[in-house]
Amino acid sequence: MARIQILSDELTSKIAAGEVVERPASIVKELLENSLDAGATELTIELEKGGCKSIRVMDNGEGISGDDVARAFERFATSKIYRFEDIYEVQSFGFRGEALPSIAAVSRVEIVTRHREVSFGTKAIIRGGAEIAISEIGCPVGTSILVSDIFENVPVRKKFLKTENTEQTACLDVITRITLAHPEVHVRVGINGRAHLDVPATRNSVERLSLVMGEEFTGNFIPVRGVSESMELSGFVSRQDFTRANSKYLYCFVNRRFIRDPLINHAIRTAYRNIIEPKRHPSAVLFLQIPLHDVDVNVHPAKLEVRFRDSQHIYGLVLESIASALAGAGELVEKEPTVHTARVQEAIKRYVLTAPKEKGTFGDRFSRKHLSPSLPMTNMPAAVEKLLFSEFEYLGRIAGVYLVFVSGRGILLLDQHAAHERILFERFKDRESRSRGNSQHLLLSETLSLTPKDYAMVSEHLDQFNQAGLEVEPFGGSTVAIKAMPVELSHLDPKAFLRDLIEEAQVEDRLMIQKENPQYRIFAVMACKGAIKANDPLMKQEVTALCRDLDAIPNFATCPHGRPTYHFFSVRELEKMFRRT
């Protein structure tokens, strides 16, 4: 019979560390929040291998006195609270006394710090929660912390880290949140020894939003403001015609603390209901100021969730403020017809450049002159009879997406989007293997301002983009220039397409494709965006071209995401359905 025993300090420290330190981004968050609590106005973050190898955070805050350095790495050591009641009046970011000891329990930490009232600094090294060395050192006022050997003593945790690029993206996302919420702080970021981001201190949130999120965000955002009793809401939401592929760009801050709150997110989505397309999402950067006693920030180890005393009141404030802002924006468009006219003319110009000569619903996507030569049907077992779609007779369409075919062998249902998606995906793969692209150059290059994490993703995959026919070049700062589009995607808006490509290509484990070739993820997103959609009408000759292209590829059974492209019901199966056997 198992006996009850008291866990050792070493084991309890590692368990507690697991609640606070999930990945390198957790370390970045805790260190940056400590720097802000120390009054820092200058932050420098250096990442090696996405933060998986090392993380360094330097600040010009008030520093730590020599007598307190060792004590700061003990569990439950904090300078933020002194009595139980203080927990419900917390004004700082870190207050639990768990961040530094949790980080030190799973890594090697080297800290160099000097309090502003002392003429010399202190250096300490802690590994696995145990102090190795401590000494006096000359250094400027502030604190520098280097974290390395992350999860070396917790291999099971290290095993679950994602790729360096994914971990780096998570770190940059944390830095983006901090930078948005603190316009008065100068933020510098270096990655693998190279400068990646330098955002100077600004006077207000509008300037900071432009620097961090890009000018395109600023040009398509509407200011939001609302006041109710002792609460105040401010920030920005996207116009109804500027939507995203997912909800990653919802940034909500309560008393400048970033939170994930389903109630607030639901209020945002409700405000946009019936004015944006289904499966599209708005963007928002919202700052909610609430009296400290009306919000409990002590409900989550990583402090990402809070509990509101009057959640329904907050829901109403967010919903009504955003709805009012969107209604006002609609009136503004009517008062400024020149802006609307310019956008229409730009759209017409793009249509003239890419529209097909022949009348058709979706342009040249099935035009034979734009198709690559028929792909050889290799690696097909000789004993297997290949299904040939072109041998079936086309009858019509059901529910706007399922094409119906018939032959003497049975009935076939084909998903037009999934089928075209697989065709485009195989075409991009074939183009890569033959090392040549097939692009249509834009008459005028399109520039797109990106967030730091999105720019990092684009920079890392420039070769893959160009290989697929999407020519993208750095254009200074966090801006890129789109020079050309794959000919199969020339009917899409270049900037909207690249935004969606960036967002969806970063979703971990979403695409059921070969993980040994990360470029296939990019190809899969490109194929999805370029493929015909549900309810897109097809002429008979276009259906014929679709079937012919399916016959020319070896992997036609599923789309790149793993969904089936077709279902075939043989005559024998039909007879069983009707009990004729």
C-alpha angles and dihedrals in degrees: 000000000000113000124220112248140172114254117238121254090246093056096044090049091054092046091051090046090055090060093053104030110050098151140343090284089063089058092049090051095050094046094047092049090051089052092052091048087054090058097253119173095178122057126180121184124187122189127192118199093350092310091299092107102034145340125202124188120185126184142171095227126133093281130215125284117242093247091056100046097087092039091054090068095054118100117266092012111142142149093203104077133031104171136027094256090059090071090070094048098047114157097170130078100230118041110134095084091231107101103079097038090046092051092046091049092064103032148019113277126194115187128188114183142159128191114226092239094055128075096216136042138227130236122199135174121204125181125182090353093302124112112241103176140352128186145152118267140173112251141138123271111282137048135286119189124187116193117191140154087046113197091353090135092042103054094169089061093045090052090063096055114117126229119305090252092053093048090047090052090052091050092050090049090057091048090049091055093049092047093050094050096047112047090165092066124085109224126196125181128192125188122197092342096311128105110253107166136014115178114175123212112276135199098239147004094266093063092043092049091055093049096047105033098032134250093277090062091050092049092053100041129099121211116243126201132167137161127196122171105303096347128090130192124196137159141083139294130191124258115256091253093054106073136154136223093242142010098259091111097067106111114182123179128187112198085344091304113124111235140176108223123169091201094059092041090052091051090053093049091046091055089057096044113132094005100078131047119271114264091023122109136209125231124230143174107195131176118198119191113200131168108264094240091057096062131053112210093175098085102089130051092223091040093235095127131053137186120231123212092215106025095166091056090053092046090055093047093052095044097046094043094052094042090051092049092050092049090051091049090056090056090049092057090055091052092051106049092161091069091049092046092051091054092049092050091049090051091048090050091053091048092052090051095051106024117118122247092231122063110260141140101240104023124230097342090117098029108129093223089066096047122098116239113284110284114238114250095234130162092032114142109246092224094057118087107224117227110239112203093192090065092065125088115239113232105171144278137293126208092353095284113053116082114208122217133173138194138158087275096058145275125316128197117198126194102222095203096046092045095050089044091057091047092053092044092053090046092054090048092049091049090052093052090052092046098231134109131212109215139167111215117225117239088230123020116247118224122209127190113216139193116254094258093047092048089051090053093050093046091053094050102039092115092050092049092050091045089057092050097262105123110202127167134183110259102188131291110006093331127111131193121224108215103171142003131216106268090238089059099042090112091066128088103256098219096043090047094051091047091054092043092054093047098046097040089059095056105112118234093350098120119065096219138118106299092199089071110048090183088072088068089059091046090051093053091046090051092049093051094045098045123099113266136225112286092021102136117234129205117223094252089053091053088050091052090048092054093045091053092049089053089055098058128073099215105053101132097087140021118246089269092058099255117136117258095203147007122214124201112196122212088252091055090049090051090053091050090055094038094241095137 
